[in-house]
Amino acid sequence: MANQCGTCRFGEAPKTSVLDLNCRTHDVDNLYVVDSSFFPSNASVSPALTIIANALRVGDHLIERYH
């Protein structure tokens, strides 16, 4: 299984990243990306647990934002 990484890098500056630190796109207010594409590069181990942990973190952010 391959995990595509680095396709939607996250960061603070829209000029150097697609996503903000909560994995929301800089250009579309209600679009979040919570797969492995936010990683800057691929590691030698499966990123599954980190993807799950990040999705839970982003989910908590969404609950606070929309509740």
C-alpha positions in Angstrom: 0.0 0.0 0.0 1.3 3.5 -0.9 0.5 6.7 0.9 0.7 9.9 -1.1 2.4 12.5 1.0 3.3 16.1 0.3 0.5 17.0 -2.1 -1.3 19.4 0.2 1.4 20.6 2.6 0.2 22.4 5.7 1.6 25.5 7.3 0.9 29.1 8.3 1.7 30.9 5.0 -0.6 30.5 2.0 2.3 31.1 -0.3 4.2 28.0 0.9 1.3 25.7 1.9 -2.1 24.6 0.8 -3.6 24.0 4.2 -3.5 25.9 7.5 -2.4 24.3 10.8 -5.9 22.8 11.2 -5.7 21.2 7.8 -8.2 23.6 6.3 -7.5 25.0 2.9 -6.3 28.6 2.8 -8.7 29.4 -0.1 -11.9 27.4 0.7 -13.3 28.0 4.2 -15.1 24.7 4.6 -12.7 22.3 3.0 -10.5 20.2 5.2 -7.9 17.5 4.2 -7.2 14.9 6.7 -5.4 12.2 4.8 -1.7 11.7 4.4 -1.2 14.4 1.9 -0.6 17.0 4.6 2.7 15.4 5.5 5.7 17.1 3.9 7.3 13.8 3.0 6.8 10.0 3.3 8.4 8.1 6.2 9.7 4.6 6.1 6.8 3.4 8.3 3.1 3.4 7.8 1.5 6.8 8.7 -1.8 5.2 9.6 -1.8 6.0 13.3 -0.6 9.6 12.7 -3.3 10.1 10.1 -5.9 8.8 12.6 -4.6 11.0 15.4 -4.6 14.1 13.1 -8.1 13.3 11.9 -9.3 13.2 15.5 -7.5 16.5 16.2 -9.1 18.2 13.2 -12.5 16.7 14.3 -12.2 18.3 17.7 -11.4 21.6 16.0 -14.5 21.2 13.8 -16.7 20.5 16.8 -15.4 23.6 18.5 -15.8 25.7 15.4 -19.3 24.7 14.5 -20.9 23.9 17.8 
